[in-house]
Amino acid sequence: MSVEFLTSEEAAAYGVYSRVPTRAELEKTFYLDDEDRGLIARRRGDHMKLGFALQLVTVRHIGLFLEDPLDVPVVVLDFVAEQLGIEDASCVKRYTERSKTAFDHAWEIQRVYELKDFAQVEGELRAWVAARSWTSGDGPKAIFFDAVVWLRERGVLLAGVTRLTRLVTHVKEETTQRLWKVLESLLTVGQRYVLDQLLEVAPGSRVSDLERWRKGPPPRGSGPTIIKALDQVAEIMGLEMASLRLEDLVPPRRLVELSRYGMSAKASQMRRHPDARRLATLMATVAHLEAKSVDDTLELLDLLMSTELLNKAHTVADKEKVRTHPRLARATAKLAVAVDALFDSDGWGGEDDQVNVEEVWEAIEVIVSRADLRAALAVAKEIVPPPIVQ
């Protein structure tokens, strides 16, 4: 059977040797230093020394004394016996012949090593759990295991698993209730009514306003869609949740936790919640939707710009290119005549004869006039980008 939020396996592993310690753990946690040995040496008989030492390393490893101090893994027994020079570790069985002995030794270990009882720090732990719950919104299981670390770091003997889980559960519930009430207290009577109306389906509608807002506008970049999205932004902003500045009173992570639930829970389910929880959830959800609706609208506007306006601009540009191609072709043909004449002029005259420029022009103008060539060059410069000089 599970204990509160822990599984059966997790509850069974609490405060016991849930697994065999590794060699590294043995050498670190189960090593007996000079102070340990001096305290152990006061016992009479190997069974007393070994039993006392087992209680000492056990409380150091798991954080509490075992009901049966001999309920330890064999490797632990052998490792401790080896350090004490005890060849027959089975003698430890005599340690529990007198039940009061183990109790007296546990009390002495607690006094010498200044281990605190859980009751001494319970109030401080409650405050720590409350602060952790208020700021983080972490689940009870995560807080429970971190509370165990918190206790161990402060040299506190662990409480029973039931006592500790109940403390975490109760404090977290109290913190959550306080969170809901803080948010609810910010609302006017009118705002409470408007928020509750978000869960109702108005006549002629198939869904509630909350469901419509959560769904958002269709993901199509069109003029009507943009108008619809802007209208929805105005509706959501009209509730004026932003003016309440919720993030100044409640940790952002808790608001995110509430809004995440509010974005997925059914309206019928939310209507059944107590007033404080229902209204706090709606407040956080609407605050989330304020930002989300603006972001969605901007994305639609970006989509409209890229799919409609820019595409049309590209189409116009493409048409202009098609329109200019005939002009470019005619201009290029005329320029080609001049270039051909220049190449042909290389063969005029002998090796030492120089070609007169006027002769070249005469050859060109037989086919195309200078004025036409200037016009063709102007068209080419207009349409064709200038060459890149290497």
N, C-alpha and C positions, 0 to 999 in steps of 0.2 A: 504494500500500500504506500502510495506517495504521501509525503508530508507537505501540506500546502502546495507550493508550486514546484517542489523537487520530485523527480521520478523516484521510483523505489530503489533503483540502483544508486542514485546520487545520495539519497538519505542513508542507505546502508553503508556507503563509503565514508560517511562523515564521522570524524573522531575515532577512527580505527586505522589499523594497517590495511589499507585497501589493496596494496600490492607490495611485493618484495622490494625493499630498497636496493638501489644500484650500489656498485662498489664505491663510486664517487660520493654518493650520499652517505654511505657508511663512514667513509673517512672524514667527511665534513661534519655531519650532524651527530654521529654516534661516537666520535673520538672523545676520550676522557682526558682532560688536561690535569694539571697539578692540583687545582682547586677541587675538581671532581674527585680525584683519587684520595685527597686528604679527607674529604667528607666520607667517602666510601670506607676508608680504612678504620673508621670508628666502629664499624659493625663487627660483630663477633661471629665467626663461622663463614665459610665460603658461601653457603646458601643465602645468608643474610646480605653479604656483600654483593652477590650477583643479583639478588632480587631488588635491592636498593638501587643498584646501577641501572637495571632495566627500567625502573620507574623514572629515573633521572633522564635517560636518553629518550624514553617514550614521550614524556611531556614536552621535551625539547623538539621532538619531531612532529607530533600531531597536535600539540596544544592543550592536551588535557590528560588526566590520569585515567587509566583503564579500570573498569570494574573488576576485571581479572587481570592483575598486573603481569601475569605470565602468558597472556594471549598475544605473543609476538612471533614474528617469523623466525625460523631456526637460524637463518644467517645473522640475525641481530643477536640472538642468544650466543652463538659461537663467537661473533666478533667481539662482544663485550667480555665474554669469558676469557678469550685469548689475551685481551689487554690486561686483565686482572691476574693472569697466570693461573687460572683455575682449569685444571685438566678435565675434570668430570663435571660438565655443565648440567647434567641431569640432577645434581644435588639441589638445584633451585626449586624442585618440586616441594621441598620442605618449607619454603618461604611462606606459603599460604596456610600452614597448619594453624597459625594463630591469626585470625582475620584482622585484629586490631593493629598488628605489626605493619601491614601495608598502609593502613590509614595514617598511623603515626609517622611513617617515613614520608608519605606524600605531603603531610603538613609541614614536616621539617624542610623538605626540598622547596616547597612554596615559600617558606619564611627566609631561607638562606639566599635563594635566588630572586627574592622580591617579586614573585609572581602575584598578580592581582586577581581577586575574585571578579567574576563577571558583574556582580551587583554593584561593585565600586565604580564601574564605568558605564553602567547601563544608560544613565541619563545622557552622558556625553555621546554614546553611540547613537542614541535616538536622534540627537541633534545632527549628527553627521549623516545619518540615513535621510533625515528630513531635508537637509541642504542638498544632498545628492539627488534625491527624488525631485526636488523643486527645480533644479537647474538642468538636469540631464534628461529626465523622462525615461531613463533606463528601466528595464523590466526588473521584477523582484529577484529573479534568479541571479542576474548580473550583480545587483546590489548585495545580495546575500554572500556571494563568494568574495566580493571585495570587502565586505564587513569582516569576514573571517581573516583576511589579510590584515585589515586594520587592527583587529584584536591581537593577532600574533605579533605585529610590529611593536605593540605597546606592552608586551609581556603579560597579557591577560589570558587566564584560563578560559577556554571556550565554554559557552553555555550548551545545554542539550540542544539537539537539532530542532526539536519542536518549539522550544522557547525562542530560539533565534529566528526561525522562519516566521513565527507569529509576530515578533517584533517588527521585522521588515515589512510584513503584509500590512499590519495596522498603521505603521508610520507612513507608508506609501499611500495608503487609502486616505489618511488624514490630509496628506499633502495635496493629493489630487482633488479632494473636496474643497480645500482652501483655494486651489487654482480656479476651480469652477466659480466659486463665490466671488472671488476678486473680479473676474471678468463680468459676471452677471451684474455686479453692483454698479458698473459703469453705464448701464442702459437706462434710458428713460422709459416710461410706460409706453409711449408711442413706438419706440424702437423695439421693445419686446414684442409688441403686437405685429409689427412689420416682419420681424425675423420669423415668428411662428407662421405667418402667412406664406412664407417661402416653401413650407412643407405641404401646403394645400394645393389641390388641383382646381383651378378656377373654372367656372362654367364655360364650356366651349373649348376647353383645352384638354389635351390628353396626358400631359405631364405637369408636375409642379414647376414653379419658377426656378427652384433650386436645381432640379434635374435639367432644365433647359439651360441654365447657366453653366452647369458642370459639363454638359455636352459641348457647348460652344458653337460658333458658326461653322458652316461647312467649309472644308479646306479648298475653296476655289477662289482664285484671285479675280473677282469681277466687281464692277461698280456696285450693283445691288448687295453683294455679299459684304463689301466694305461698309456700306450704309447700315446694314443690319448689325454688323459687329460694333460699329460706333454707337448705335442705339443701345446695345447690350451693355457697353462700357458705361454709358450714362445711367442706365438702370442700376447697375451695381454700385457705382460711385454715389448714387443718390442716397444710399443707406448711411453714408458718411462714417464708415467704420475707420477710415484712415485718420479722421480727426480725433479719435479716441486714443491714438498712439499706444496700442496694446503692447508693442514691443518694449515700451518703457516700464511696464508694470509686470510683465510676464516674460520669462526667458524664451528667446526665439525657438529653441528646440521643442518646448512644450506647445507653442502655437503650431509648429509644424506637425507635431504628433496629433493634435486635435484636428487640424485641417485635413490630414491624411485620412483620418477616420471619416470626417465629414464629406470628403469627396467620393467615398465609396459606399457608405452606409445607405440603406434604403430609408425613404422618408417615413414609412410606417414604423420602422424600427426606432428612428430618432424621436418620433412623437411619443414613444413609450418611456423615454428617459425622464428622470426628474428634471424640474425646471432649470436648475443650475447647470447640470451637465448639457442639456439640450441647447440652451441659449449660448453657453460658452463655446460649444462645438460649432454652432451656426456663426457666431462672431468670428472665430478663427477661420472658418471656411470662406466666409464672405471676404475677409481680409486677404486671403490667398487668391480668391477669384478676382479681386481688384487688380492685382498685379498680373495675373494670368490673362485676363481679358485684354489688357493693354498690350501685352506681349503677342497674343494671338492676332490682334488687329494689325500690329506692326508687321507681323509675318505675312498676313494677307496682303497688306499694302506692298510689301517687297515682292510678293508673288505676282501681284497685278503689274507692277513696274516691269518685272522681267519677262512675263509671258505676254502681256498685252502691249504696253507702250514701247518697250525696247524692240520687241519682235516687229511691230509696225515700222519703227524707225529703220530697222535692218531691211525690211521689205522695200521701203522708199529708197534706201541707199542702193540696194541691188538694182532697182529699176533705173536709177540714175546711171549706174555703171553700164547697164545694157544700152541705154540711150547714147552714152558717149563712145561706145565701141566703134560704130561706123565712122565717126569723126576721126578717131584715132587711126583707124585702118586707112582712110584716105590720106591723112597727113603722113603716115609712115610710108605709103607708096611713093609720095612725092619726094620725101627725104631719101628714099632708097635710090632714086634716079640720080640725085646729086652724089651720093656715095659711090655708085657704080662709075660715074664719070671720073671721079677722083682716082679710083683704082685703075681705070683705063688709061688715064693720063700718064701713068708710070711708063707705058710703052711708047709714048710719042717721042720722036727724035732719037738721036744716038746716045752713046754713053756720056759724052761730054756736053750734049745739048741740054739746056734747061727749058722746062715747059713754062710758057707764059700763062699767068693766071687768067688773063682775059680769054685765052684760047679755051681754057677749061670751062669758063662761064658760057662762052658761046656754044660749046657742046651741050652744056646742061640746058640752056635756054631754048635749044631746039625743041626740047620735050616739055619743060616746065619753066615758068617765069620766076624771076627773083622774088617778086611779090608773093607768089603762091608758096614759095619755099619758106619765106619769113612767116607767113600765116600758118603753114604746117608745123614749123618749129614751135610757134606759140602754143598750138594745140597740144603738141607732145609734152611740152613743159608743164602745161596745166593738168594733164591727166596722168602722166607717168612720173613717179617719184624720182628725184635726182639720184644719180649713181653714187654708191658708197666708195669713197676714195680709200684704197688700202694703204 
